[in-house]
Structures are given as C-alpha cells and as structure tokens.
Amino acid sequence: NIICFLCTVSNQISSIYICIMYGGVYMVTFTKMHGLGNDYICINSLENILAENKLPQIARYMCNRNFGIGADGLILVQESSVADIKMRIFNKDGSEAEMCGNGIRCFAKYIYDNKIIDKQSISIETKAGVKGVRLKVLNGEVYEIEVDMGRPIFDDIKNISVQNNYRIPISVNIKVDDTRFIGNYVSMGNPHLVIFVNNVENIDIEKYGPAIENMKCFPNKINVEFVQALGRNTLKIRTWERGVGETYACGTGSCASFCIAYYKGICSSYVKAILRGGELNLNYNKQNGHIIMSGIATKVYDGNINI
C-alpha cells in the first residue's frame, strides 16, 4: 500500500512537501546547506515525521558521503514551548550535539526561506539553551546571520575530569606520543579545548585531533581547536569536531577560541576568525559577557531521499 501525506501546501507548487511510505520506506524532503563549508542536511520534521528512536541511524545514513547525501550533520526543525522554534542537530556519527554555530545559521536561513518563521528576529531552542538570532535581509534574501552565542562557561565540570586545578579557565596539560600540548577548557554549550600554536598549518590534525577528543579526562569527548594569533584582531583556527572530524568551519569552536584568546589578553574584543571555509566576525559584549557571531549560510540544493 502507498500512503501519501500531503504535509504543507504553499502558493508555489515547488514548495509542496510530500512524505511517501511504501513497504516501510519513507521519502523525505530535505535541503542541503552549508556554513563556510560546514555542511548540513536540514529537514522540517514538523512535516516529515521521523521515528525518534531511529534518528541516530538516520543521521549516520544521510550524512554518509558514499551511500547517503553526505554532510557533517543532520538538523531537524521541531516545535518549541520556550522559543519560536527548536533546532536539534545530530553529528554524522549519530550522536546528538548540544549546539552548533554554523548549524544554527543554516537553520535560521532555512526556516526563514521556507516561511516556517516569517520574521527576522528569532528565538531558537537548542540543547544548550535558547539562542537569539537576527537575520539581515536585502530584497528578500538573507545575506548574513547574527547569533547571540551566550556567555562562555569555564567550569562545566561534567565534560572534564582534571584534578587539583581550580584556575579559570581550566588549563589542561596533555601528551600525545612525544608531543605535549597545553590547552584551556571552555564550553559554548558544547565542550572545547583551545590550544594555541605557532602555525596551525603545521599541525597533524588527523593524528592529534582524535587522540585528544577521546582522552579519558574528557568523559563526553571534546572538540579541539588549534589556534594561531595573527595580530590583535585576527585568529586562524582549525577544528577537530567531536563525532565528525576536521571541518571547514566551526562556529562554537571559533567562539571558544576567541573567548580564551580575549581572556588571556591575546586579542581585542572584536576579531575576524579565519577558517578553512571562510571567515566569521566575533564580538564580545562587555555589558553582559555574551559573544556575538556573524556570518553567512548558503543553500546548496533541495532534494528527496528514501529512508
């Protein structure tokens, strides 16, 4: 039997969402997007209903670059009781992430472009709390997204196990083979270890990234940033993302790197973060201690996939 659910009808035929089930196979409508090369599959799960217990498996399948669509993560649109809308994000290994800076920009553009939320200032519920987002629009097109990333957390002890260290930010001395690193821990709703180096291009991130991510002192694993300061207003960053690997950009990782650099006096209260996939602008709001991130998000294509 074929059961067709006509989920949403807009004034354009191309905007009709259809979910088809045949013999246990679902056809799901999605949009592929990226934030500076950090790519995501966005699904309106208000209309494309996915089984909760299958979400990790679906994320792994969809994000597989050989057998699925291919992405760093899967983003779902859901209803919220505390904000305008809710974002859930799954890494390509199936684990659910608390927050993603590039992902939330993609999410905000997606819900605006598809008229799920028809306003330019949006509150978005995440596992890391409610985030305020402002869309900058010209002639109906979103050209930049500004996100209030909130206040960095230095003592989120559930994500780190370091004894006899009460300094803030927490300093972590680690060793991988014959190489020692000193990093600083900070949470942007998700955990990060920020390590300053002389040249990020010389770092063997495929070796050191997973080794640090999976160390026992990080019970929930950790995102790792290797950071090079290029003056008072520029940081060059490479990120090894927990559950993903090296990505072209990481919004929360850029904010984590910025706040540690600012705390240490390495940079000013405004910086440009240079990432493999492009640039982000970061500001420190001295009144409330929040970090404001500004950058772009890009739609790649729409499609349907059988699950």
C-alpha positions as a Markdown table, in Angstrom:
| # | Residue | x | y | z |
|---|---|---|---|---|
| 1 | Asn | 0.0 | 0.0 | 0.0 |
| 2 | Ile | 1.1 | 3.5 | -0.7 |
| 3 | Ile | 0.1 | 6.2 | 1.8 |
| 4 | Cys | 0.8 | 9.8 | 0.7 |
| 5 | Phe | 0.8 | 12.5 | 3.3 |
| 6 | Leu | 0.4 | 16.0 | 1.8 |
| 7 | Cys | 2.0 | 17.9 | 4.6 |
| 8 | Thr | 2.2 | 21.6 | 3.5 |
| 9 | Val | 0.8 | 23.4 | 0.5 |
| 10 | Ser | 2.1 | 26.9 | -0.2 |
| 11 | Asn | 1.3 | 29.2 | -3.1 |
| 12 | Gln | 4.0 | 27.6 | -5.2 |
| 13 | Ile | 3.8 | 24.0 | -6.3 |
| 14 | Ser | 7.5 | 23.7 | -5.9 |
| 15 | Ser | 7.1 | 24.3 | -2.1 |
| 16 | Ile | 4.8 | 21.3 | -1.6 |
| 17 | Tyr | 6.3 | 18.8 | 0.9 |
| 18 | Ile | 5.4 | 15.2 | 0.3 |
| 19 | Cys | 6.2 | 12.2 | 2.6 |
| 20 | Ile | 5.6 | 8.8 | 0.9 |
| 21 | Met | 5.7 | 5.4 | 2.6 |
| 22 | Tyr | 5.9 | 2.2 | 0.7 |
| 23 | Gly | 6.8 | -1.1 | 2.3 |
| 24 | Gly | 8.5 | 0.7 | 5.3 |
| 25 | Val | 10.5 | 3.1 | 3.0 |
| 26 | Tyr | 9.9 | 6.8 | 3.5 |
| 27 | Met | 10.7 | 9.5 | 1.0 |
| 28 | Val | 11.8 | 12.6 | 3.0 |
| 29 | Thr | 12.2 | 16.1 | 1.6 |
| 30 | Phe | 15.4 | 17.9 | 2.7 |
| 31 | Thr | 17.6 | 20.9 | 1.9 |
| 32 | Lys | 21.4 | 20.7 | 1.8 |
| 33 | Met | 23.1 | 23.8 | 3.3 |
| 34 | His | 26.5 | 24.8 | 4.5 |
| 35 | Gly | 28.0 | 27.5 | 6.7 |
| 36 | Leu | 31.5 | 28.2 | 5.4 |
| 37 | Gly | 31.8 | 24.6 | 4.2 |
| 38 | Asn | 30.5 | 23.0 | 7.3 |
| 39 | Asp | 27.6 | 21.2 | 5.7 |
| 40 | Tyr | 24.2 | 20.1 | 7.0 |
| 41 | Ile | 21.1 | 18.3 | 5.9 |
| 42 | Cys | 18.0 | 20.3 | 7.0 |
| 43 | Ile | 14.7 | 18.6 | 7.5 |
| 44 | Asn | 11.4 | 20.1 | 8.5 |
| 45 | Ser | 10.3 | 17.4 | 10.9 |
| 46 | Leu | 7.1 | 19.3 | 11.7 |
| 47 | Glu | 6.0 | 17.7 | 8.4 |
| 48 | Asn | 8.5 | 14.9 | 7.6 |
| 49 | Ile | 7.8 | 12.7 | 10.7 |
| 50 | Leu | 10.9 | 10.6 | 11.7 |
| 51 | Ala | 10.9 | 8.0 | 14.4 |
| 52 | Glu | 12.7 | 9.3 | 17.5 |
| 53 | Asn | 14.5 | 6.0 | 18.2 |
| 54 | Lys | 15.8 | 5.9 | 14.6 |
| 55 | Leu | 17.3 | 9.4 | 14.5 |
| 56 | Pro | 20.9 | 8.4 | 15.2 |
| 57 | Gln | 20.7 | 5.7 | 12.5 |
| 58 | Ile | 19.1 | 8.1 | 10.0 |
| 59 | Ala | 21.8 | 10.7 | 10.7 |
| 60 | Arg | 24.5 | 8.2 | 10.0 |
| 61 | Tyr | 22.8 | 7.1 | 6.8 |
| 62 | Met | 22.1 | 10.5 | 5.4 |
| 63 | Cys | 25.5 | 12.0 | 6.3 |
| 64 | Asn | 27.4 | 9.2 | 4.7 |
| 65 | Arg | 29.2 | 10.7 | 1.7 |
| 66 | Asn | 29.4 | 7.4 | -0.2 |
| 67 | Phe | 26.0 | 5.9 | 0.4 |
| 68 | Gly | 23.8 | 8.8 | 1.5 |
| 69 | Ile | 23.6 | 12.6 | 0.8 |
| 70 | Gly | 26.8 | 13.5 | 2.7 |
| 71 | Ala | 27.2 | 16.1 | 5.4 |
| 72 | Asp | 28.8 | 16.9 | 8.7 |
| 73 | Gly | 25.4 | 16.7 | 10.4 |
| 74 | Leu | 21.6 | 16.4 | 10.3 |
| 75 | Ile | 19.5 | 19.3 | 11.5 |
| 76 | Leu | 15.8 | 18.9 | 12.4 |
| 77 | Val | 13.1 | 21.6 | 12.8 |
| 78 | Gln | 10.8 | 20.9 | 15.7 |
| 79 | Glu | 8.2 | 22.8 | 17.8 |
| 80 | Ser | 9.3 | 24.6 | 20.9 |
| 81 | Ser | 7.4 | 25.5 | 24.1 |
| 82 | Val | 10.0 | 28.0 | 25.2 |
| 83 | Ala | 11.1 | 29.7 | 21.9 |
| 84 | Asp | 9.9 | 30.5 | 18.4 |
| 85 | Ile | 11.2 | 27.2 | 17.1 |
| 86 | Lys | 13.5 | 24.3 | 18.1 |
| 87 | Met | 16.7 | 23.1 | 16.5 |
| 88 | Arg | 18.1 | 19.6 | 17.0 |
| 89 | Ile | 21.4 | 18.6 | 15.5 |
| 90 | Phe | 23.0 | 15.2 | 15.1 |
| 91 | Asn | 26.6 | 14.6 | 14.2 |
| 92 | Lys | 27.5 | 12.3 | 11.3 |
| 93 | Asp | 28.3 | 9.5 | 13.8 |
| 94 | Gly | 24.8 | 9.6 | 15.1 |
| 95 | Ser | 25.5 | 11.4 | 18.4 |
| 96 | Glu | 23.3 | 14.4 | 19.2 |
| 97 | Ala | 25.2 | 17.7 | 19.7 |
| 98 | Glu | 24.2 | 20.4 | 22.2 |
| 99 | Met | 24.8 | 23.3 | 19.8 |
| 100 | Cys | 26.5 | 24.3 | 16.5 |
| 101 | Gly | 27.3 | 27.8 | 15.4 |
| 102 | Asn | 27.4 | 27.1 | 11.7 |
| 103 | Gly | 24.4 | 24.9 | 12.0 |
| 104 | Ile | 22.2 | 27.5 | 13.7 |
| 105 | Arg | 22.9 | 29.9 | 10.9 |
| 106 | Cys | 21.9 | 27.3 | 8.4 |
| 107 | Phe | 18.8 | 26.5 | 10.4 |
| 108 | Ala | 17.8 | 30.2 | 10.7 |
| 109 | Lys | 18.1 | 30.8 | 6.9 |
| 110 | Tyr | 16.3 | 27.5 | 6.2 |
| 111 | Ile | 13.3 | 28.4 | 8.4 |
| 112 | Tyr | 13.1 | 31.9 | 7.0 |
| 113 | Asp | 13.4 | 30.9 | 3.4 |
| 114 | Asn | 10.7 | 28.2 | 3.8 |
| 115 | Lys | 8.4 | 30.6 | 5.7 |
| 116 | Ile | 8.3 | 28.4 | 8.8 |
| 117 | Ile | 9.1 | 31.5 | 10.7 |
| 118 | Asp | 8.4 | 34.8 | 8.9 |
| 119 | Lys | 10.3 | 37.3 | 10.9 |
| 120 | Gln | 13.9 | 38.5 | 11.1 |
| 121 | Ser | 14.5 | 38.2 | 14.9 |
| 122 | Ile | 14.1 | 34.7 | 16.0 |
| 123 | Ser | 14.5 | 32.8 | 19.3 |
| 124 | Ile | 15.7 | 29.2 | 18.8 |
| 125 | Glu | 15.7 | 26.5 | 21.4 |
| 126 | Thr | 18.8 | 24.2 | 21.4 |
| 127 | Lys | 20.1 | 21.7 | 23.9 |
| 128 | Ala | 22.5 | 24.5 | 25.0 |
| 129 | Gly | 19.6 | 26.9 | 25.8 |
| 130 | Val | 17.6 | 29.5 | 23.8 |
| 131 | Lys | 19.7 | 31.5 | 21.3 |
| 132 | Gly | 18.7 | 34.8 | 19.8 |
| 133 | Val | 19.2 | 35.2 | 16.1 |
| 134 | Arg | 18.9 | 38.2 | 13.8 |
| 135 | Leu | 18.6 | 37.8 | 10.1 |
| 136 | Lys | 20.0 | 40.5 | 7.8 |
| 137 | Val | 17.8 | 40.6 | 4.7 |
| 138 | Leu | 18.1 | 42.5 | 1.5 |
| 139 | Asn | 15.5 | 42.2 | -1.3 |
| 140 | Gly | 14.0 | 39.2 | 0.4 |
| 141 | Glu | 17.4 | 37.4 | 0.5 |
| 142 | Val | 19.3 | 36.6 | 3.8 |
| 143 | Tyr | 22.8 | 37.8 | 3.4 |
| 144 | Glu | 24.1 | 37.5 | 6.9 |
| 145 | Ile | 23.0 | 35.9 | 10.2 |
| 146 | Glu | 23.9 | 37.3 | 13.6 |
| 147 | Val | 23.7 | 34.9 | 16.6 |
| 148 | Asp | 24.0 | 35.7 | 20.3 |
| 149 | Met | 26.0 | 32.7 | 21.3 |
| 150 | Gly | 25.6 | 33.5 | 25.0 |
| 151 | Arg | 28.2 | 33.6 | 27.8 |
| 152 | Pro | 31.1 | 31.1 | 27.8 |
| 153 | Ile | 31.2 | 28.6 | 30.6 |
| 154 | Phe | 34.5 | 27.9 | 32.2 |
| 155 | Asp | 33.5 | 25.4 | 34.9 |
| 156 | Asp | 31.2 | 22.9 | 33.2 |
| 157 | Ile | 32.8 | 20.1 | 35.1 |
| 158 | Lys | 30.6 | 17.3 | 33.7 |
| 159 | Asn | 32.7 | 17.5 | 30.5 |
| 160 | Ile | 36.1 | 17.4 | 32.0 |
| 161 | Ser | 37.9 | 15.5 | 34.8 |
| 162 | Val | 41.0 | 17.4 | 35.9 |
| 163 | Gln | 42.0 | 17.1 | 39.5 |
| 164 | Asn | 43.7 | 19.8 | 41.6 |
| 165 | Asn | 43.1 | 22.6 | 39.0 |
| 166 | Tyr | 40.8 | 25.4 | 40.2 |
| 167 | Arg | 42.1 | 28.1 | 37.9 |
| 168 | Ile | 39.8 | 29.6 | 35.4 |
| 169 | Pro | 39.9 | 28.9 | 32.6 |
| 170 | Ile | 41.0 | 25.4 | 33.4 |
| 171 | Ser | 44.4 | 24.5 | 32.0 |
| 172 | Val | 45.0 | 21.0 | 30.7 |
| 173 | Asn | 48.4 | 19.6 | 30.1 |
| 174 | Ile | 48.2 | 16.6 | 27.7 |
| 175 | Lys | 50.7 | 14.4 | 25.9 |
| 176 | Val | 50.2 | 12.6 | 22.6 |
| 177 | Asp | 53.1 | 10.3 | 21.8 |
| 178 | Asp | 56.2 | 12.6 | 22.2 |
| 179 | Thr | 54.3 | 15.9 | 21.8 |
| 180 | Arg | 52.9 | 17.9 | 24.7 |
| 181 | Phe | 50.1 | 20.4 | 24.5 |
| 182 | Ile | 48.7 | 22.9 | 27.0 |
| 183 | Gly | 45.1 | 23.7 | 26.3 |
| 184 | Asn | 42.3 | 25.7 | 28.0 |
| 185 | Tyr | 38.8 | 24.3 | 28.5 |
| 186 | Val | 35.7 | 26.3 | 27.8 |
| 187 | Ser | 32.1 | 25.4 | 27.0 |
| 188 | Met | 29.9 | 27.2 | 24.5 |
| 189 | Gly | 27.0 | 24.9 | 25.4 |
| 190 | Asn | 29.3 | 22.1 | 24.0 |
| 191 | Pro | 32.8 | 21.4 | 25.2 |
| 192 | His | 36.0 | 22.7 | 23.7 |
| 193 | Leu | 39.7 | 22.5 | 24.3 |
| 194 | Val | 41.6 | 25.5 | 22.8 |
| 195 | Ile | 45.3 | 25.0 | 22.1 |
| 196 | Phe | 47.5 | 27.9 | 20.8 |
| 197 | Val | 50.2 | 27.0 | 18.3 |
| 198 | Asn | 52.8 | 28.9 | 16.2 |
| 199 | Asn | 51.4 | 27.7 | 12.9 |
| 200 | Val | 48.1 | 25.8 | 12.5 |
| 201 | Glu | 49.1 | 24.6 | 9.1 |
| 202 | Asn | 51.9 | 22.5 | 10.6 |
| 203 | Ile | 49.6 | 20.6 | 12.9 |
| 204 | Asp | 48.9 | 17.0 | 12.0 |
| 205 | Ile | 45.2 | 17.3 | 13.0 |
| 206 | Glu | 44.3 | 13.8 | 11.8 |
| 207 | Lys | 46.8 | 12.4 | 14.4 |
| 208 | Tyr | 46.3 | 14.8 | 17.3 |
| 209 | Gly | 42.6 | 15.6 | 16.9 |
| 210 | Pro | 41.1 | 12.2 | 17.5 |
| 211 | Ala | 43.7 | 11.3 | 20.2 |
| 212 | Ile | 42.7 | 14.4 | 22.3 |
| 213 | Glu | 39.0 | 14.0 | 21.6 |
| 214 | Asn | 38.9 | 10.5 | 23.1 |
| 215 | Met | 41.1 | 11.1 | 26.1 |
| 216 | Lys | 39.8 | 9.7 | 29.4 |
| 217 | Cys | 39.9 | 13.1 | 31.1 |
| 218 | Phe | 37.0 | 14.2 | 28.7 |
| 219 | Pro | 34.2 | 11.8 | 29.6 |
| 220 | Asn | 31.8 | 13.1 | 27.0 |
| 221 | Lys | 34.7 | 13.6 | 24.4 |
| 222 | Ile | 35.7 | 17.1 | 23.3 |
| 223 | Asn | 36.0 | 19.4 | 20.4 |
| 224 | Val | 39.6 | 20.5 | 19.8 |
| 225 | Glu | 40.7 | 23.9 | 18.4 |
| 226 | Phe | 44.2 | 24.7 | 17.2 |
| 227 | Val | 44.6 | 28.4 | 17.1 |
| 228 | Gln | 47.2 | 30.8 | 15.7 |
| 229 | Ala | 47.0 | 34.5 | 16.6 |
| 230 | Leu | 47.7 | 36.8 | 13.6 |
| 231 | Gly | 47.6 | 40.1 | 15.5 |
| 232 | Arg | 45.1 | 41.6 | 17.9 |
| 233 | Asn | 42.1 | 41.3 | 15.6 |
| 234 | Thr | 42.7 | 38.1 | 13.7 |
| 235 | Leu | 42.7 | 34.4 | 14.7 |
| 236 | Lys | 43.4 | 31.5 | 12.4 |
| 237 | Ile | 41.6 | 28.3 | 13.6 |
| 238 | Arg | 41.4 | 24.6 | 12.7 |
| 239 | Thr | 38.9 | 22.5 | 14.5 |
| 240 | Trp | 38.6 | 18.8 | 15.1 |
| 241 | Glu | 34.9 | 18.3 | 15.8 |
| 242 | Arg | 33.7 | 15.7 | 18.3 |
| 243 | Gly | 31.9 | 12.9 | 16.3 |
| 244 | Val | 32.8 | 14.5 | 13.0 |
| 245 | Gly | 36.5 | 15.0 | 12.3 |
| 246 | Glu | 38.1 | 18.1 | 10.9 |
| 247 | Thr | 35.6 | 20.5 | 9.4 |
| 248 | Tyr | 35.9 | 23.5 | 7.2 |
| 249 | Ala | 34.5 | 25.7 | 9.9 |
| 250 | Cys | 33.1 | 25.6 | 13.5 |
| 251 | Gly | 31.1 | 28.4 | 14.9 |
| 252 | Thr | 31.2 | 27.3 | 18.6 |
| 253 | Gly | 34.9 | 26.5 | 18.2 |
| 254 | Ser | 35.6 | 30.0 | 16.8 |
| 255 | Cys | 33.7 | 31.5 | 19.8 |
| 256 | Ala | 35.6 | 29.2 | 22.2 |
| 257 | Ser | 38.9 | 30.2 | 20.7 |
| 258 | Phe | 38.0 | 33.9 | 20.8 |
| 259 | Cys | 36.9 | 33.9 | 24.4 |
| 260 | Ile | 40.1 | 32.1 | 25.6 |
| 261 | Ala | 42.3 | 34.5 | 23.5 |
| 262 | Tyr | 40.4 | 37.5 | 24.9 |
| 263 | Tyr | 40.7 | 36.2 | 28.5 |
| 264 | Lys | 44.5 | 35.7 | 28.0 |
| 265 | Gly | 44.9 | 39.2 | 26.5 |
| 266 | Ile | 45.9 | 37.9 | 23.2 |
| 267 | Cys | 43.2 | 39.7 | 21.2 |
| 268 | Ser | 40.8 | 42.6 | 21.4 |
| 269 | Ser | 37.1 | 42.5 | 21.9 |
| 270 | Tyr | 36.5 | 42.2 | 18.2 |
| 271 | Val | 38.2 | 39.6 | 15.9 |
| 272 | Lys | 37.9 | 38.1 | 12.5 |
| 273 | Ala | 38.2 | 34.3 | 12.6 |
| 274 | Ile | 39.9 | 32.8 | 9.6 |
| 275 | Leu | 38.7 | 29.2 | 9.0 |
| 276 | Arg | 39.3 | 26.7 | 6.2 |
| 277 | Gly | 35.9 | 27.5 | 4.7 |
| 278 | Gly | 35.8 | 31.3 | 5.2 |
| 279 | Glu | 35.6 | 33.9 | 7.9 |
| 280 | Leu | 33.4 | 34.8 | 10.9 |
| 281 | Asn | 33.1 | 38.1 | 12.8 |
| 282 | Leu | 33.1 | 37.8 | 16.6 |
| 283 | Asn | 32.3 | 40.4 | 19.1 |
| 284 | Tyr | 32.5 | 40.4 | 22.9 |
| 285 | Asn | 29.6 | 42.3 | 24.5 |
| 286 | Lys | 31.2 | 43.7 | 27.7 |
| 287 | Gln | 27.8 | 44.6 | 29.2 |
| 288 | Asn | 26.5 | 41.0 | 29.5 |
| 289 | Gly | 29.6 | 38.9 | 28.7 |
| 290 | His | 27.9 | 37.4 | 25.6 |
| 291 | Ile | 29.7 | 36.5 | 22.4 |
| 292 | Ile | 28.1 | 37.7 | 19.1 |
| 293 | Met | 28.9 | 35.7 | 16.0 |
| 294 | Ser | 28.1 | 37.0 | 12.5 |
| 295 | Gly | 28.5 | 35.0 | 9.2 |
| 296 | Ile | 26.8 | 33.6 | 6.2 |
| 297 | Ala | 24.8 | 30.5 | 5.4 |
| 298 | Thr | 24.3 | 29.0 | 1.9 |
| 299 | Lys | 21.7 | 26.8 | 0.4 |
| 300 | Val | 23.1 | 24.2 | -1.9 |
| 301 | Tyr | 20.1 | 22.3 | -3.2 |
| 302 | Asp | 16.7 | 20.7 | -2.3 |
| 303 | Gly | 16.0 | 17.0 | -2.7 |
| 304 | Asn | 14.2 | 13.9 | -1.7 |
| 305 | Ile | 15.8 | 10.7 | -0.1 |
| 306 | Asn | 14.4 | 7.3 | 0.6 |
| 307 | Ile | 14.9 | 6.1 | 4.2 |
